[in-house]
Amino acid sequence: MVEDKIFNGFFKGKKVLVTGHTGFKGSWLSAWLIKLGAEVSGLSLDPLQENDHYNLLKLEDKMNSHIGDIRDYDFVQSVFDKEQPEIILHLAAQALVIPAYTDPKSTFEINFNGGLNILEASRKSDSLKSLVYITSDKCYKNKEWEWGYRESDELGGYDPYSGSKGAAELVFYSYNESYLKAKGIRAASTRAGNVIGGGDWSEARIVPDLARALMNDEQLELRSPFATRPWQHVLEPIRGYLFTAKALFEEKGEAFSGSYNFGPSIGNNVTVQALVERGYEIWGEQYNFSKENTDRLSQFKECNLLFLNCDKAYQYLNWSPVLDFDKTMDFTINWYKDYYKTPENVAEITNNQIDRFEKLSIIK
């Protein structure tokens, strides 16, 4: 099978817990793990919308889904006790910059206290062997410089979202050094950002906004058209998370602990406007966007330049990005286009993209 050529059948039969499984990234990760033959369980809040990717894939019927709040330690511990996971991929988070500005308290509680609960339950676990603790590229103190951030660069953030991610990294480091290593649990934090792909319906994010505008034949308003972002398809970092989990689990896995960046190649660093224009081209529509309201959310400061150096992932995990910018956009926009035409075929659309990504990974 194709996946055996990537992971050598490693995940088949493994008990894997995904936190945040009802979210955008979590649903793609869960779908891929199910395809790989893992025994997948999830811990998360209810999906926000009826058309969330998790609901469209009907993942509730394909995995052990535990719905609850990661801030509730008793709930988290009960899931650990029931599922006895061997591998944890921790994605549950408040993942958007602007909602973090409007509700900073809950952002810190979810991203810091939620992560703390996962680490505490991990510390007490007798089944756990491998923990991948996902944060964000926003954990770095952004200095608007022209080169990529390395895993050893300064953490921090001037906004609540970035600050919460930097704090989550610090609590991870403390637990890993004080408890997890001593217990033989191998752990690593991973950092990625500006992930795009089909099935994301978040508010105030450019690709979901673009998809809604295309589907509803509406004008799109661009907030920061000339901001540059390192766009990558959702399957790129997920492949990195899975490589990390495997490396940690296997013999001598402690050598792979620490932190890893997963970002796209330099050619994927393009402006918001360039991304939107390419999206219209793939959809087959004339450009229909406005830059007149760029100050509508100007009270929320966002970085203009941020990308990652991924040399460590290349060296230790043999990971490198698969998709260039055009293929990233092709995967993303065509998912929405196919969904628009045949919404009943979402599972097939998603699995076909995973199949295609696997094949491209092998060719690469």
C-alpha positions as a Markdown table, in Angstrom:
| # | Residue | x | y | z |
|---|---|---|---|---|
| 1 | Met | 0.0 | 0.0 | 0.0 |
| 2 | Val | 1.1 | 3.6 | -0.6 |
| 3 | Glu | 1.2 | 4.5 | 3.0 |
| 4 | Asp | 3.6 | 1.7 | 3.9 |
| 5 | Lys | 6.1 | 3.4 | 1.7 |
| 6 | Ile | 5.9 | 6.5 | 3.8 |
| 7 | Phe | 5.5 | 5.2 | 7.3 |
| 8 | Asn | 6.3 | 1.5 | 6.7 |
| 9 | Gly | 3.0 | 0.4 | 8.3 |
| 10 | Phe | 4.1 | 2.0 | 11.6 |
| 11 | Phe | 0.7 | 3.4 | 12.6 |
| 12 | Lys | -1.3 | 0.3 | 11.9 |
| 13 | Gly | -2.9 | -0.9 | 15.2 |
| 14 | Lys | -1.3 | 1.9 | 17.3 |
| 15 | Lys | -3.5 | 3.6 | 19.8 |
| 16 | Val | -3.4 | 7.3 | 18.9 |
| 17 | Leu | -5.1 | 10.1 | 20.7 |
| 18 | Val | -5.7 | 13.4 | 18.8 |
| 19 | Thr | -6.7 | 16.5 | 20.8 |
| 20 | Gly | -8.6 | 19.0 | 18.7 |
| 21 | His | -9.8 | 16.3 | 16.4 |
| 22 | Thr | -13.0 | 18.2 | 15.5 |
| 23 | Gly | -11.0 | 21.1 | 14.2 |
| 24 | Phe | -9.6 | 21.8 | 10.7 |
| 25 | Lys | -6.2 | 20.3 | 11.2 |
| 26 | Gly | -7.4 | 17.7 | 13.6 |
| 27 | Ser | -10.0 | 16.3 | 11.2 |
| 28 | Trp | -7.4 | 16.0 | 8.4 |
| 29 | Leu | -4.9 | 14.3 | 10.8 |
| 30 | Ser | -7.6 | 11.9 | 12.1 |
| 31 | Ala | -8.7 | 11.0 | 8.6 |
| 32 | Trp | -5.1 | 10.2 | 7.6 |
| 33 | Leu | -4.5 | 8.1 | 10.7 |
| 34 | Ile | -7.7 | 6.1 | 10.2 |
| 35 | Lys | -6.5 | 5.5 | 6.6 |
| 36 | Leu | -3.2 | 4.3 | 8.0 |
| 37 | Gly | -5.0 | 1.7 | 10.2 |
| 38 | Ala | -4.5 | 3.4 | 13.6 |
| 39 | Glu | -6.9 | 3.0 | 16.5 |
| 40 | Val | -7.8 | 6.7 | 16.7 |
| 41 | Ser | -9.5 | 8.5 | 19.6 |
| 42 | Gly | -10.1 | 12.2 | 19.9 |
| 43 | Leu | -10.6 | 14.8 | 22.7 |
| 44 | Ser | -12.1 | 18.1 | 21.7 |
| 45 | Leu | -15.0 | 20.6 | 21.8 |
| 46 | Asp | -18.0 | 20.1 | 19.6 |
| 47 | Pro | -17.5 | 21.2 | 16.0 |
| 48 | Leu | -18.6 | 24.8 | 15.5 |
| 49 | Gln | -20.7 | 24.4 | 12.4 |
| 50 | Glu | -22.7 | 21.8 | 10.6 |
| 51 | Asn | -20.4 | 21.9 | 7.6 |
| 52 | Asp | -17.2 | 21.5 | 9.6 |
| 53 | His | -14.8 | 19.0 | 8.0 |
| 54 | Tyr | -15.2 | 16.7 | 10.9 |
| 55 | Asn | -18.9 | 16.5 | 10.4 |
| 56 | Leu | -18.7 | 16.2 | 6.6 |
| 57 | Leu | -16.3 | 13.2 | 7.0 |
| 58 | Lys | -18.6 | 11.6 | 9.6 |
| 59 | Leu | -15.5 | 11.0 | 11.8 |
| 60 | Glu | -17.7 | 10.4 | 14.8 |
| 61 | Asp | -18.5 | 7.0 | 13.3 |
| 62 | Lys | -14.9 | 6.1 | 12.6 |
| 63 | Met | -13.1 | 6.9 | 15.8 |
| 64 | Asn | -13.7 | 7.1 | 19.6 |
| 65 | Ser | -14.7 | 10.8 | 20.0 |
| 66 | His | -14.7 | 12.4 | 23.4 |
| 67 | Ile | -16.4 | 15.8 | 23.5 |
| 68 | Gly | -15.4 | 18.1 | 26.3 |
| 69 | Asp | -13.3 | 21.0 | 27.3 |
| 70 | Ile | -9.5 | 20.6 | 27.5 |
| 71 | Arg | -9.5 | 23.1 | 30.3 |
| 72 | Asp | -11.3 | 20.5 | 32.5 |
| 73 | Tyr | -8.5 | 18.4 | 33.9 |
| 74 | Asp | -10.9 | 15.7 | 35.2 |
| 75 | Phe | -12.3 | 15.3 | 31.7 |
| 76 | Val | -8.8 | 15.0 | 30.2 |
| 77 | Gln | -7.7 | 12.5 | 32.7 |
| 78 | Ser | -10.8 | 10.4 | 32.1 |
| 79 | Val | -10.1 | 10.2 | 28.4 |
| 80 | Phe | -6.5 | 9.1 | 29.1 |
| 81 | Asp | -7.7 | 6.5 | 31.6 |
| 82 | Lys | -10.2 | 5.1 | 29.1 |
| 83 | Glu | -8.1 | 5.1 | 25.9 |
| 84 | Gln | -4.7 | 4.3 | 27.3 |
| 85 | Pro | -3.0 | 6.0 | 24.3 |
| 86 | Glu | 0.5 | 5.0 | 23.1 |
| 87 | Ile | 0.8 | 8.2 | 21.0 |
| 88 | Ile | -0.6 | 11.7 | 21.5 |
| 89 | Leu | -0.8 | 14.4 | 18.9 |
| 90 | His | -1.9 | 17.5 | 20.8 |
| 91 | Leu | -3.6 | 20.1 | 18.5 |
| 92 | Ala | -6.4 | 21.4 | 20.6 |
| 93 | Ala | -6.1 | 25.2 | 20.8 |
| 94 | Gln | -7.6 | 28.6 | 20.2 |
| 95 | Ala | -6.0 | 29.0 | 16.8 |
| 96 | Leu | -6.9 | 32.4 | 15.5 |
| 97 | Val | -5.2 | 35.8 | 16.0 |
| 98 | Ile | -8.2 | 38.1 | 15.9 |
| 99 | Pro | -10.4 | 36.1 | 18.3 |
| 100 | Ala | -7.4 | 36.1 | 20.7 |
| 101 | Tyr | -7.4 | 39.9 | 20.7 |
| 102 | Thr | -11.1 | 40.0 | 21.5 |
| 103 | Asp | -11.0 | 37.3 | 24.2 |
| 104 | Pro | -7.4 | 37.0 | 25.5 |
| 105 | Lys | -8.4 | 35.4 | 28.8 |
| 106 | Ser | -9.9 | 32.3 | 27.2 |
| 107 | Thr | -7.1 | 32.2 | 24.6 |
| 108 | Phe | -4.5 | 31.9 | 27.4 |
| 109 | Glu | -6.6 | 29.4 | 29.3 |
| 110 | Ile | -7.0 | 27.1 | 26.3 |
| 111 | Asn | -3.5 | 27.3 | 24.9 |
| 112 | Phe | -1.6 | 27.4 | 28.2 |
| 113 | Asn | -3.9 | 25.6 | 30.7 |
| 114 | Gly | -5.2 | 23.2 | 28.2 |
| 115 | Gly | -1.7 | 22.2 | 27.2 |
| 116 | Leu | -0.8 | 22.0 | 30.9 |
| 117 | Asn | -3.6 | 19.5 | 31.4 |
| 118 | Ile | -2.4 | 17.3 | 28.6 |
| 119 | Leu | 1.2 | 17.4 | 30.0 |
| 120 | Glu | 0.0 | 16.5 | 33.5 |
| 121 | Ala | -2.1 | 13.6 | 32.3 |
| 122 | Ser | 0.9 | 12.5 | 30.1 |
| 123 | Arg | 3.1 | 12.6 | 33.2 |
| 124 | Lys | 0.8 | 10.2 | 34.9 |
| 125 | Ser | 0.3 | 7.8 | 32.0 |
| 126 | Asp | 1.6 | 4.3 | 32.0 |
| 127 | Ser | 0.8 | 3.6 | 28.3 |
| 128 | Leu | 2.2 | 6.7 | 26.6 |
| 129 | Lys | 5.4 | 6.4 | 24.6 |
| 130 | Ser | 5.3 | 9.3 | 22.2 |
| 131 | Leu | 3.9 | 12.9 | 22.5 |
| 132 | Val | 3.8 | 15.5 | 19.7 |
| 133 | Tyr | 2.9 | 18.9 | 21.2 |
| 134 | Ile | 1.8 | 21.2 | 18.4 |
| 135 | Thr | 2.0 | 24.9 | 18.9 |
| 136 | Ser | 2.6 | 27.5 | 16.1 |
| 137 | Asp | 5.2 | 29.6 | 14.3 |
| 138 | Lys | 3.7 | 32.5 | 16.2 |
| 139 | Cys | 5.5 | 31.3 | 19.3 |
| 140 | Tyr | 8.6 | 33.1 | 18.1 |
| 141 | Lys | 9.2 | 36.7 | 19.1 |
| 142 | Asn | 8.6 | 38.3 | 15.7 |
| 143 | Lys | 11.4 | 40.7 | 14.7 |
| 144 | Glu | 10.3 | 41.1 | 11.1 |
| 145 | Trp | 13.6 | 39.9 | 9.8 |
| 146 | Glu | 14.3 | 38.4 | 6.3 |
| 147 | Trp | 15.5 | 35.0 | 7.4 |
| 148 | Gly | 13.7 | 32.0 | 8.8 |
| 149 | Tyr | 13.3 | 31.4 | 12.5 |
| 150 | Arg | 15.2 | 28.5 | 14.0 |
| 151 | Glu | 14.0 | 26.3 | 16.9 |
| 152 | Ser | 16.6 | 28.0 | 19.2 |
| 153 | Asp | 15.3 | 31.6 | 18.5 |
| 154 | Glu | 13.7 | 33.7 | 21.2 |
| 155 | Leu | 10.1 | 32.9 | 22.1 |
| 156 | Gly | 7.5 | 35.5 | 22.9 |
| 157 | Gly | 4.8 | 37.7 | 21.3 |
| 158 | Tyr | 3.3 | 41.1 | 21.4 |
| 159 | Asp | -0.3 | 39.9 | 20.9 |
| 160 | Pro | -2.3 | 37.4 | 23.0 |
| 161 | Tyr | -2.2 | 34.6 | 20.5 |
| 162 | Ser | 1.5 | 34.7 | 20.1 |
| 163 | Gly | 2.1 | 35.1 | 23.8 |
| 164 | Ser | -0.1 | 32.1 | 24.6 |
| 165 | Lys | 1.8 | 30.0 | 22.1 |
| 166 | Gly | 5.2 | 31.1 | 23.6 |
| 167 | Ala | 3.8 | 30.3 | 27.1 |
| 168 | Ala | 2.7 | 26.8 | 25.9 |
| 169 | Glu | 6.2 | 26.1 | 24.6 |
| 170 | Leu | 7.7 | 27.0 | 28.0 |
| 171 | Val | 5.4 | 24.8 | 30.0 |
| 172 | Phe | 6.1 | 21.9 | 27.5 |
| 173 | Tyr | 9.9 | 22.4 | 27.9 |
| 174 | Ser | 9.6 | 22.4 | 31.7 |
| 175 | Tyr | 7.5 | 19.1 | 31.8 |
| 176 | Asn | 9.7 | 17.4 | 29.2 |
| 177 | Glu | 12.9 | 18.2 | 31.1 |
| 178 | Ser | 11.5 | 17.5 | 34.6 |
| 179 | Tyr | 9.2 | 14.5 | 34.1 |
| 180 | Leu | 8.7 | 13.1 | 30.6 |
| 181 | Lys | 12.3 | 12.2 | 29.8 |
| 182 | Ala | 12.8 | 10.6 | 33.2 |
| 183 | Lys | 9.7 | 8.4 | 32.7 |
| 184 | Gly | 10.8 | 7.4 | 29.2 |
| 185 | Ile | 8.1 | 9.3 | 27.4 |
| 186 | Arg | 9.6 | 10.9 | 24.3 |
| 187 | Ala | 8.2 | 14.2 | 23.4 |
| 188 | Ala | 8.7 | 17.1 | 20.9 |
| 189 | Ser | 7.0 | 20.4 | 20.2 |
| 190 | Thr | 6.3 | 21.3 | 16.6 |
| 191 | Arg | 5.7 | 24.7 | 15.0 |
| 192 | Ala | 3.9 | 25.5 | 11.8 |
| 193 | Gly | 1.7 | 28.3 | 10.6 |
| 194 | Asn | -0.4 | 29.7 | 7.8 |
| 195 | Val | -1.8 | 26.3 | 7.0 |
| 196 | Ile | -4.5 | 26.2 | 4.2 |
| 197 | Gly | -6.6 | 23.5 | 2.7 |
| 198 | Gly | -10.1 | 22.3 | 2.0 |
| 199 | Gly | -12.6 | 22.1 | 4.9 |
| 200 | Asp | -11.6 | 25.3 | 6.7 |
| 201 | Trp | -14.5 | 27.5 | 7.4 |
| 202 | Ser | -12.9 | 29.8 | 10.1 |
| 203 | Glu | -13.9 | 33.5 | 10.2 |
| 204 | Ala | -11.4 | 36.2 | 9.3 |
| 205 | Arg | -9.0 | 33.8 | 7.5 |
| 206 | Ile | -8.3 | 34.5 | 3.9 |
| 207 | Val | -8.8 | 31.1 | 2.3 |
| 208 | Pro | -12.2 | 30.4 | 3.9 |
| 209 | Asp | -13.2 | 34.0 | 3.1 |
| 210 | Leu | -12.2 | 33.5 | -0.5 |
| 211 | Ala | -14.0 | 30.1 | -0.7 |
| 212 | Arg | -17.2 | 31.7 | 0.6 |
| 213 | Ala | -16.9 | 34.6 | -1.8 |
| 214 | Leu | -16.4 | 32.2 | -4.7 |
| 215 | Met | -19.3 | 30.0 | -3.8 |
| 216 | Asn | -21.7 | 32.8 | -3.1 |
| 217 | Asp | -20.5 | 35.0 | -6.0 |
| 218 | Glu | -19.7 | 37.9 | -3.6 |
| 219 | Gln | -17.0 | 40.5 | -3.5 |
| 220 | Leu | -14.0 | 39.6 | -1.2 |
| 221 | Glu | -12.5 | 42.3 | 1.0 |
| 222 | Leu | -8.8 | 42.0 | 1.6 |
| 223 | Arg | -7.5 | 43.1 | 5.0 |
| 224 | Ser | -3.8 | 43.0 | 4.4 |
| 225 | Pro | -3.2 | 42.4 | 0.7 |
| 226 | Phe | 0.5 | 43.0 | 0.7 |
| 227 | Ala | 1.4 | 41.0 | 3.8 |
| 228 | Thr | 3.6 | 38.0 | 2.9 |
| 229 | Arg | 2.8 | 34.6 | 4.4 |
| 230 | Pro | 4.5 | 31.2 | 4.1 |
| 231 | Trp | 1.5 | 29.3 | 2.8 |
| 232 | Gln | 1.5 | 25.5 | 3.1 |
| 233 | His | -1.1 | 22.8 | 2.6 |
| 234 | Val | -2.5 | 21.2 | 5.8 |
| 235 | Leu | -1.1 | 17.8 | 4.9 |
| 236 | Glu | 2.5 | 19.2 | 4.9 |
| 237 | Pro | 2.9 | 19.8 | 8.7 |
| 238 | Ile | 0.7 | 16.8 | 9.4 |
| 239 | Arg | 3.2 | 14.6 | 7.6 |
| 240 | Gly | 5.8 | 16.2 | 9.8 |
| 241 | Tyr | 3.8 | 15.5 | 13.0 |
| 242 | Leu | 3.5 | 11.9 | 12.0 |
| 243 | Phe | 7.2 | 11.6 | 11.1 |
| 244 | Thr | 8.0 | 13.1 | 14.6 |
| 245 | Ala | 5.6 | 10.7 | 16.4 |
| 246 | Lys | 7.2 | 7.7 | 14.7 |
| 247 | Ala | 10.8 | 8.8 | 15.3 |
| 248 | Leu | 10.0 | 9.5 | 19.0 |
| 249 | Phe | 8.3 | 6.1 | 19.5 |
| 250 | Glu | 11.0 | 4.0 | 17.9 |
| 251 | Glu | 14.2 | 2.9 | 19.6 |
| 252 | Lys | 16.6 | 5.8 | 20.3 |
| 253 | Gly | 13.7 | 8.1 | 20.0 |
| 254 | Glu | 15.0 | 10.4 | 22.7 |
| 255 | Ala | 17.5 | 11.8 | 20.2 |
| 256 | Phe | 14.5 | 13.2 | 18.3 |
| 257 | Ser | 13.0 | 15.1 | 21.2 |
| 258 | Gly | 13.1 | 18.9 | 21.4 |
| 259 | Ser | 11.4 | 21.2 | 18.9 |
| 260 | Tyr | 10.8 | 21.1 | 15.1 |
| 261 | Asn | 9.7 | 23.7 | 12.5 |
| 262 | Phe | 7.5 | 22.6 | 9.6 |
| 263 | Gly | 7.2 | 25.2 | 6.9 |
| 264 | Pro | 7.0 | 25.5 | 3.1 |
| 265 | Ser | 9.8 | 26.2 | 0.7 |
| 266 | Ile | 10.8 | 29.8 | 0.1 |
| 267 | Gly | 8.7 | 30.0 | -3.1 |
| 268 | Asn | 5.5 | 29.6 | -1.1 |
| 269 | Asn | 6.2 | 33.0 | 0.6 |
| 270 | Val | 3.8 | 35.2 | -1.4 |
| 271 | Thr | 1.4 | 38.0 | -0.6 |
| 272 | Val | -2.2 | 37.7 | 0.3 |
| 273 | Gln | -3.2 | 39.4 | -2.9 |
| 274 | Ala | -1.2 | 36.9 | -5.0 |
| 275 | Leu | -2.9 | 34.0 | -3.2 |
| 276 | Val | -6.3 | 35.4 | -3.9 |
| 277 | Glu | -5.6 | 36.1 | -7.6 |
| 278 | Arg | -4.4 | 32.5 | -8.0 |
| 279 | Gly | -7.5 | 31.2 | -6.2 |
| 280 | Tyr | -9.8 | 33.1 | -8.7 |
| 281 | Glu | -7.7 | 31.7 | -11.6 |
| 282 | Ile | -8.1 | 28.1 | -10.4 |
| 283 | Trp | -11.9 | 28.5 | -9.8 |
| 284 | Gly | -12.2 | 30.0 | -13.3 |
| 285 | Glu | -13.6 | 33.4 | -12.2 |
| 286 | Gln | -12.6 | 37.0 | -12.8 |
| 287 | Tyr | -11.0 | 38.8 | -9.9 |
| 288 | Asn | -13.7 | 40.3 | -7.6 |
| 289 | Phe | -12.0 | 41.7 | -4.5 |
| 290 | Ser | -11.6 | 45.1 | -2.8 |
| 291 | Lys | -8.8 | 46.6 | -0.9 |
| 292 | Glu | -10.9 | 49.6 | 0.3 |
| 293 | Asn | -11.6 | 48.3 | 3.8 |
| 294 | Thr | -8.0 | 47.4 | 4.8 |
| 295 | Asp | -8.3 | 49.5 | 8.0 |
| 296 | Arg | -11.5 | 47.7 | 9.2 |
| 297 | Leu | -9.5 | 45.5 | 11.6 |
| 298 | Ser | -6.4 | 47.7 | 11.8 |
| 299 | Gln | -6.6 | 47.8 | 15.6 |
| 300 | Phe | -5.4 | 44.2 | 15.6 |
| 301 | Lys | -1.7 | 44.2 | 14.9 |
| 302 | Glu | -0.5 | 41.3 | 12.7 |
| 303 | Cys | 3.0 | 40.5 | 11.5 |
| 304 | Asn | 4.0 | 41.2 | 7.9 |
| 305 | Leu | 6.9 | 38.9 | 7.6 |
| 306 | Leu | 7.3 | 35.5 | 9.3 |
| 307 | Phe | 8.7 | 32.2 | 8.0 |
| 308 | Leu | 10.6 | 29.2 | 9.4 |
| 309 | Asn | 13.9 | 27.6 | 8.9 |
| 310 | Cys | 13.3 | 23.9 | 8.7 |
| 311 | Asp | 16.8 | 22.5 | 8.5 |
| 312 | Lys | 16.4 | 20.5 | 11.7 |
| 313 | Ala | 13.4 | 18.6 | 10.3 |
| 314 | Tyr | 15.3 | 18.0 | 7.1 |
| 315 | Gln | 18.3 | 16.6 | 9.0 |
| 316 | Tyr | 16.7 | 14.6 | 11.7 |
| 317 | Leu | 13.4 | 13.5 | 10.2 |
| 318 | Asn | 14.1 | 13.5 | 6.5 |
| 319 | Trp | 11.1 | 15.8 | 6.1 |
| 320 | Ser | 10.8 | 18.4 | 3.4 |
| 321 | Pro | 7.8 | 20.1 | 1.9 |
| 322 | Val | 6.1 | 18.3 | -1.1 |
| 323 | Leu | 3.9 | 20.9 | -2.7 |
| 324 | Asp | 5.0 | 24.1 | -4.3 |
| 325 | Phe | 2.7 | 27.2 | -4.2 |
| 326 | Asp | 0.8 | 26.3 | -7.3 |
| 327 | Lys | 0.1 | 22.7 | -6.1 |
| 328 | Thr | -0.8 | 24.0 | -2.7 |
| 329 | Met | -3.4 | 26.3 | -4.2 |
| 330 | Asp | -4.5 | 23.5 | -6.6 |
| 331 | Phe | -5.2 | 21.1 | -3.7 |
| 332 | Thr | -6.9 | 23.8 | -1.7 |
| 333 | Ile | -9.2 | 25.5 | -4.2 |
| 334 | Asn | -10.2 | 22.3 | -6.0 |
| 335 | Trp | -11.3 | 20.8 | -2.6 |
| 336 | Tyr | -13.8 | 23.7 | -2.3 |
| 337 | Lys | -14.7 | 23.5 | -5.9 |
| 338 | Asp | -15.4 | 19.8 | -5.7 |
| 339 | Tyr | -17.3 | 20.2 | -2.5 |
| 340 | Tyr | -19.4 | 23.0 | -4.1 |
| 341 | Lys | -20.3 | 20.6 | -7.0 |
| 342 | Thr | -20.9 | 17.4 | -4.9 |
| 343 | Pro | -21.1 | 18.1 | -1.2 |
| 344 | Glu | -22.2 | 14.5 | -0.5 |
| 345 | Asn | -18.8 | 13.3 | -1.7 |
| 346 | Val | -16.6 | 15.0 | 0.9 |
| 347 | Ala | -15.0 | 11.8 | 2.3 |
| 348 | Glu | -14.0 | 10.7 | -1.2 |
| 349 | Ile | -12.7 | 14.2 | -2.1 |
| 350 | Thr | -10.6 | 14.3 | 1.1 |
| 351 | Asn | -9.3 | 10.7 | 0.8 |
| 352 | Asn | -8.4 | 11.3 | -2.8 |
| 353 | Gln | -6.3 | 14.3 | -1.8 |
| 354 | Ile | -4.6 | 12.3 | 0.9 |
| 355 | Asp | -3.9 | 9.5 | -1.7 |
| 356 | Arg | -2.5 | 12.1 | -4.2 |
| 357 | Phe | -0.3 | 13.7 | -1.5 |
| 358 | Glu | 1.1 | 10.3 | -0.5 |
| 359 | Lys | 2.0 | 9.5 | -4.1 |
| 360 | Leu | 3.7 | 12.9 | -4.5 |
| 361 | Ser | 5.6 | 12.3 | -1.3 |
| 362 | Ile | 7.0 | 9.0 | -2.6 |
| 363 | Ile | 7.9 | 10.5 | -6.0 |
| 364 | Lys | 9.7 | 13.3 | -4.2 |
